[in-house]
């Protein structure tokens, strides 16, 4: 009998939520995603030490005349791309590389950073068809993605918690969005004092299903990738979603459990409903009215920014 992971791969493209090369080789995902938190973990992985040392030696030469802050920023970019390149050479699909969280409210800064990352990938021999630029789903991030998509730089809009964010991303024509499951559920557990939800009542699962339904009903081509899972029940409840990005520990559980997986999400792609494009005023108001989405977006940006600072601190020590 097939494992749950094998069965799931027949319904959704599985993406590894890790920068661990050994885990990626083991579970053979279609794509892989990274962020500052995952890059931090690379400093503890034996397989990356030689690569990190070589990259930072190159950074010393390239950034010798730069001020400290600019040097560290360049080092993070170079490491992100070097690690991303290693992953891109393993997965058949794409590697998602994140724009710094501190640029979440800076449209032009995000565009400039994305272009730099793409140039660095190009220098490493990785074409833009293998890369997704990750941006926070703020109004500024979405507008930056709209510009980049028109240049042929495809994007992954992350930290997505509200219907307003999803709709704005669809209308901007972004390649992929990452609505979060676990963080949504965490918020409702804390607010309502609930210890556990059944998969069908799980707020995070219901949110991602609603996003998938909206894309289907309105005929959007944007890929929906469920993210931020807390357990395998949440994953299996979204079987059939375009993509699912899963951490190594949950991939391991799926790989070690036999059983057929039932489709829970169907994307017909046949919808033709029409609606007037969302304005900035509408976006900000509708997102503001969702207390959970407001809290989790702000928290997520802060957390990624903190991890970026920790990463820069570790780099500074190594430099």
C-alpha positions as CSV (number, residue, x, y, z in Angstrom):
1,X,0.0,0.0,0.0
2,X,1.2,3.5,-0.8
3,X,2.2,5.9,2.0
4,X,0.2,9.0,2.7
5,X,3.0,11.1,1.2
6,X,2.9,9.2,-2.0
7,X,-0.8,9.4,-2.2
8,X,-0.7,13.1,-1.4
9,X,1.7,13.8,-4.2
10,X,-0.8,12.4,-6.7
11,X,-3.3,15.2,-5.6
12,X,-1.1,18.2,-4.7
13,X,2.4,19.3,-5.5
14,X,4.4,18.8,-2.3
15,X,6.9,21.6,-1.4
16,X,9.6,21.2,1.3
17,X,9.4,24.0,3.9
18,X,13.1,23.7,4.7
19,X,16.6,24.5,3.5
20,X,18.0,21.1,4.7
21,X,19.5,19.5,1.6
22,X,19.3,16.0,3.1
23,X,15.6,16.3,3.9
24,X,14.9,17.6,0.4
25,X,16.8,14.7,-1.2
26,X,15.0,12.3,1.0
27,X,11.4,13.4,0.4
28,X,11.8,14.6,-3.2
29,X,9.4,17.5,-3.2
30,X,8.5,19.4,-6.3
31,X,9.6,22.8,-4.9
32,X,11.2,24.2,-1.8
33,X,10.7,27.4,0.2
34,X,13.1,29.3,2.5
35,X,12.9,32.3,4.8
36,X,15.2,34.0,7.3
37,X,14.2,31.5,10.0
38,X,15.1,28.5,7.9
39,X,18.4,30.1,6.8
40,X,19.3,30.5,10.4
41,X,19.0,26.7,10.8
42,X,21.5,26.3,7.9
43,X,24.2,27.5,10.3
44,X,23.7,24.4,12.4
45,X,23.8,22.0,9.5
46,X,27.1,20.3,8.8
47,X,26.5,20.1,5.1
48,X,26.4,23.9,4.8
49,X,29.5,24.9,6.7
50,X,32.0,24.8,3.9
51,X,29.6,26.6,1.6
52,X,28.9,29.3,4.2
53,X,32.6,29.9,4.8
54,X,33.3,30.1,1.0
55,X,30.4,32.5,0.5
56,X,31.4,34.8,3.3
57,X,35.0,34.8,2.0
58,X,33.7,36.0,-1.3
59,X,31.5,38.6,0.5
60,X,34.6,40.0,2.2
61,X,36.1,40.8,-1.2
62,X,32.9,42.0,-2.8
63,X,31.8,44.3,0.0
64,X,35.1,45.5,1.4
65,X,34.3,49.1,0.8
66,X,30.7,48.9,2.1
67,X,29.5,50.2,5.4
68,X,28.7,47.5,8.0
69,X,24.9,47.4,7.5
70,X,25.3,47.2,3.7
71,X,27.9,44.5,4.0
72,X,25.7,42.4,6.2
73,X,22.7,42.9,3.9
74,X,24.8,41.8,0.9
75,X,26.0,38.8,2.8
76,X,22.4,37.7,3.6
77,X,21.5,38.1,-0.1
78,X,24.5,36.1,-1.2
79,X,23.9,33.3,1.3
80,X,20.2,33.2,0.4
81,X,21.0,32.7,-3.2
82,X,23.9,30.3,-2.6
83,X,21.7,28.1,-0.5
84,X,18.8,28.6,-2.9
85,X,21.1,27.5,-5.8
86,X,22.0,24.3,-4.0
87,X,18.3,23.5,-3.6
88,X,17.3,24.6,-7.1
89,X,19.8,22.0,-8.4
90,X,17.9,19.3,-6.6
91,X,14.2,20.1,-6.9
92,X,12.5,19.8,-10.3
93,X,10.5,22.9,-9.6
94,X,11.3,26.2,-7.9
95,X,13.0,27.7,-4.9
96,X,11.3,30.6,-3.1
97,X,13.7,33.2,-1.8
98,X,12.5,35.9,0.6
99,X,12.8,39.7,0.4
100,X,13.9,41.1,3.7
101,X,10.9,41.7,6.1
102,X,12.0,45.2,6.8
103,X,11.0,46.1,3.2
104,X,7.4,44.8,3.7
105,X,6.1,48.4,3.5
106,X,8.5,49.6,0.9
107,X,7.3,49.0,-2.6
108,X,10.3,50.2,-4.6
109,X,12.7,48.8,-2.0
110,X,11.1,45.4,-2.5
111,X,11.3,45.7,-6.3
112,X,15.0,46.6,-6.2
113,X,15.8,43.8,-3.8
114,X,13.9,41.2,-5.9
115,X,15.8,42.3,-9.0
116,X,19.1,42.0,-7.2
117,X,18.3,38.5,-6.0
118,X,17.3,37.5,-9.6
119,X,20.6,38.9,-10.9
120,X,22.5,36.9,-8.3
121,X,20.7,33.7,-9.3
122,X,21.4,34.5,-12.9
123,X,25.1,34.9,-12.1
124,X,24.9,31.4,-10.4
125,X,23.4,29.9,-13.5
126,X,19.9,29.6,-12.2
127,X,17.2,31.1,-14.5
128,X,14.2,33.1,-13.2
129,X,12.0,30.2,-14.3
130,X,13.4,28.3,-11.3
131,X,12.9,31.1,-8.7
132,X,10.0,32.6,-6.9
133,X,10.5,35.9,-5.0
134,X,8.8,35.8,-1.6
135,X,7.1,39.0,-0.5
136,X,4.9,39.8,2.5
137,X,1.2,40.2,1.5
138,X,1.1,43.9,2.5
139,X,-0.4,46.4,0.0
140,X,3.1,47.5,-0.9
141,X,4.3,43.9,-1.3
142,X,1.4,43.1,-3.6
143,X,2.0,46.2,-5.7
144,X,5.7,45.3,-5.9
145,X,4.8,41.8,-7.1
146,X,2.5,43.2,-9.7
147,X,5.4,45.2,-11.2
148,X,7.8,42.2,-11.0
149,X,5.3,39.8,-12.6
150,X,5.1,42.1,-15.6
151,X,8.9,41.9,-15.9
152,X,8.8,38.1,-15.8
153,X,9.9,37.8,-12.2
154,X,7.4,35.5,-10.6
155,X,6.4,35.9,-6.9
156,X,5.2,34.0,-3.9
157,X,3.1,36.2,-1.6
158,X,3.5,35.0,1.9
159,X,2.1,35.8,5.4
160,X,-1.4,35.7,3.9
161,X,-4.2,35.6,6.5
162,X,-7.2,37.5,5.1
163,X,-9.6,37.3,2.2
164,X,-8.6,40.9,1.3
165,X,-5.0,39.9,0.9
166,X,-5.9,36.9,-1.2
167,X,-8.2,38.9,-3.5
168,X,-5.7,41.7,-4.0
169,X,-3.0,39.1,-4.9
170,X,-5.3,37.4,-7.4
171,X,-6.1,40.8,-9.0
172,X,-2.4,41.7,-9.2
173,X,-1.8,38.5,-11.2
174,X,0.8,37.0,-8.8
175,X,2.1,33.5,-9.6
176,X,1.6,32.0,-6.2
177,X,0.2,32.8,-2.8
178,X,0.8,31.1,0.6
179,X,-2.2,31.3,2.8
180,X,-1.3,30.1,6.3
181,X,-3.1,27.4,8.2
182,X,-1.4,26.8,11.5
183,X,-0.9,30.4,12.5
184,X,-4.6,31.1,11.8
185,X,-5.6,28.1,13.9
186,X,-3.2,29.2,16.7
187,X,-4.9,32.6,16.9
188,X,-8.4,31.1,17.2
189,X,-7.3,28.5,19.8
190,X,-5.9,31.3,22.0
191,X,-8.9,33.6,21.5
192,X,-11.6,30.9,22.1
193,X,-9.7,28.7,24.6
194,X,-10.1,25.7,22.3
195,X,-7.5,22.9,22.7
196,X,-8.1,21.2,19.3
197,X,-10.4,21.3,16.3
198,X,-11.5,18.5,14.0
199,X,-10.0,19.0,10.5
200,X,-13.4,20.0,9.1
201,X,-13.8,22.7,11.8
202,X,-10.2,23.9,11.8
203,X,-10.2,27.7,11.2
204,X,-7.0,27.5,9.2
205,X,-8.2,24.7,7.0
206,X,-11.5,26.5,6.4
207,X,-9.7,29.7,5.5
208,X,-7.4,28.0,2.9
209,X,-10.3,26.1,1.4
210,X,-12.2,29.4,1.0
211,X,-9.2,30.9,-0.8
212,X,-9.1,27.9,-3.1
213,X,-12.8,28.3,-3.8
214,X,-12.5,32.0,-4.6
215,X,-9.7,31.3,-7.1
216,X,-11.8,28.6,-8.7
217,X,-15.0,30.6,-8.8
218,X,-13.4,33.7,-10.4
219,X,-11.1,31.7,-12.7
220,X,-7.8,33.0,-11.4
221,X,-4.6,31.2,-12.5
222,X,-2.7,32.1,-9.3
223,X,-1.3,28.9,-7.6
224,X,-2.6,28.5,-4.0
225,X,-0.1,26.9,-1.7
226,X,-1.3,25.9,1.8
227,X,1.5,26.7,4.4
228,X,2.3,26.7,8.1
229,X,0.9,23.3,9.2
230,X,0.8,22.1,12.8
231,X,-0.1,18.5,12.1
232,X,-0.8,16.0,9.3
233,X,-4.6,16.2,9.8
234,X,-4.5,19.8,8.5
235,X,-2.4,18.7,5.5
236,X,-4.7,15.8,4.6
237,X,-7.7,18.1,5.0
238,X,-6.3,20.2,2.1
239,X,-5.3,17.4,-0.2
240,X,-6.0,18.6,-3.7
241,X,-4.9,22.2,-3.0
242,X,-2.5,23.3,-5.8
243,X,0.6,23.0,-3.6
244,X,1.3,22.3,0.1
245,X,4.5,23.4,1.7
246,X,5.4,21.0,4.5
247,X,8.2,20.8,7.2
248,X,10.5,17.8,7.3
249,X,9.0,16.4,10.6
250,X,5.5,16.3,9.0
251,X,6.9,14.9,5.7
252,X,8.4,12.1,7.8
253,X,5.1,11.3,9.4
254,X,3.3,11.2,6.1
255,X,6.1,9.0,4.6
256,X,5.8,6.6,7.5
257,X,2.0,6.2,7.4
258,X,0.3,3.9,5.0
259,X,-3.0,4.8,3.5
260,X,-4.8,6.4,0.6
261,X,-5.5,10.1,0.7
262,X,-8.9,11.5,-0.2
263,X,-9.2,14.7,-2.3
264,X,-10.6,17.5,-0.2
265,X,-10.1,20.5,-2.5
266,X,-11.1,20.6,-6.1
267,X,-10.0,23.5,-8.4
268,X,-12.2,23.5,-11.5
269,X,-10.7,26.6,-12.8
270,X,-13.9,27.2,-14.7
271,X,-15.3,30.2,-12.8
272,X,-16.1,33.4,-14.7
273,X,-17.5,35.6,-12.0
274,X,-16.5,39.3,-12.4
275,X,-15.9,41.9,-9.7
276,X,-14.4,45.5,-9.7
277,X,-10.7,45.5,-8.8
278,X,-10.0,46.3,-5.1
279,X,-8.8,49.7,-4.3
280,X,-6.1,50.5,-1.7
281,X,-8.8,52.0,0.6
282,X,-10.9,48.8,0.3
283,X,-8.0,46.6,0.9
284,X,-6.8,48.4,4.1
285,X,-10.4,48.6,5.5
286,X,-11.3,44.9,4.8
287,X,-8.0,43.7,6.1
288,X,-8.3,45.9,9.2
289,X,-11.7,44.4,10.0
290,X,-10.1,40.9,10.4
291,X,-8.5,41.0,13.8
292,X,-6.8,37.7,13.3
293,X,-5.2,38.7,10.0
294,X,-4.0,42.0,11.4
295,X,-2.4,40.4,14.4
296,X,-0.7,37.5,12.5
297,X,0.6,39.7,9.6
298,X,2.2,42.1,12.0
299,X,3.6,39.3,14.1
300,X,4.9,37.4,11.1
301,X,6.7,40.5,9.8
302,X,8.3,41.2,13.2
303,X,9.4,37.6,13.6
304,X,11.0,37.4,10.2
305,X,12.7,40.7,10.9
306,X,14.0,39.4,14.2
307,X,15.4,36.3,12.5
308,X,17.0,38.4,9.8
309,X,18.8,40.4,12.6
310,X,19.9,37.1,14.2
311,X,21.2,35.9,10.9
312,X,23.1,39.1,10.3
313,X,24.6,38.7,13.8
314,X,25.8,35.2,13.1
315,X,27.2,36.3,9.7
316,X,29.1,39.2,11.4
317,X,30.7,36.8,13.8
318,X,31.8,34.5,10.9
319,X,33.1,37.5,8.9
